[in-house]
Amino acid sequence: RRQRLLETLRSIWALHMTSWMLLADARTDTYLKHFGGDTTASAGLQARGMVFMLVSNLALAPFFAKLSEKYGRRALLLLSPLYSLLLRTIELLSPRARTLFLTNALAAPVNMGPMGVSICVAD
């Protein structure tokens, strides 16, 4: 039973990373089109979105830890893909550089899913 659970968690992790890489390529193309091929401006906008997301990860981590303690890890594992689906739907409806920047900057809850998976694997 434990081995099957570990395989499932590893599969979740692999799907998350694969989808992230596919989105990173699409995001880069959109930014480059927005800035007319200016790689410096494109990288700068991507970096600002990532920095905001990472800082908000640090700020939100205690909240998500409390959420996990109160409602269990399952809530945390479900929140991540549902929030990701919401962000990807917004990107699909409005595939512009500003939208991609905003969804990237607000993506901290999406990262809590892989964190939950890592905790489950460690247990």
N, C-alpha and C positions, 0 to 999 in steps of 0.2 A: 504494500500500500504506500509506504513512504517513497519507494523508488518511483512509482507512478506519479505521485504528487510532485517530486523533484523534476521529473521529465516534463510535466505540465507547466511548472513554473519556469523552467528553462525555455520552453516553447513560447511562453508569454513574453519573456525577455527578448528572445530572438525576433519575434514579430514586432515588438516595440522598436527595437533598433533598426530593423529593416525599413519600417514605415518612416522612421525619423530620417534615415539617409535619403529615401526617395523624396521626402518633402524638402530636405535641405537643397537638393539639386533644383527642384522647381522654384524654390524661394530665391536661390541665387540667380536663376534666369530672369525671374520677374524683376528683381532689383536692378540687374544689368540693363534690362530694357527701359526701366524707369529712368535710370541715370544715363542713358545713351551710351552704354558700354564703359562708363567710368568705373573702373574696378575699385578705386580708392573710396569713392563716395558710397558705392555698393557695400563694400566691406565695413565701412563706418556705420552705416545704418544697421547692418546685421549685428555688428558688435554691440551697439547701444541696446538693441532688443535683447540680446543674450545677457548683457550685464544686468539689465533691469530684472529679467527673469531669475537670474542666479541670486541677486540680492533679495528678491521677494521669496525665493526658496528658503533662504536663511531666516527670514522673518516669519514665514508661515510654517516652518518645520515643527516648532513646538505646538502650534495649533493642531496640525495633523497627527502629531503623536498623541495628544489628548483625545482627538477624535478616534484614533485607533484603540486607545485604552477603553474608551467609553462604549463604542459600538463594535469593536472587534476589527481585525484586519480585513475582513471581507468588505466592509464599508469602504475602506481606503482603496482596496483593489478594484472596487466597482466605480468609485468616484473618478479615478484617473481616466479610464477609457470613455466614460460618459462625457466628461468635460472635454476630452480630446475630440470626441465626435462633434460636440458643439462648436469647438474652434475650427475644425476642418470644414464643417458645414458653412460657417461664416466665410471662410477662405474660398470655398467653392462658389458661393453667391457673389462674392466681391473680390476677385483675384487681382488686387492691386497692391503696390508696394506698401502703402499706408496700412492696409488691412493686414498684410502679412507681418508688418512690424508690430502692430497692436496685438495680434494673436500670439506672436512669439513672446512679446513682453509679458503677456498675461498667462503664460503657459506653466507657471509654477505648480499648480495642482496636478498637471499631467505627469510631472516627474515624481510625484508621490507614489504612483503605481509601481514603477520599477524599484523604488525604495522599499515598498511593502513586499515585493517579490524577493528582494535580497534578504530582508529580515526573515521571511518564511524559509528560504533556503538555508539560512544560517541556523535556524532552530532545528 
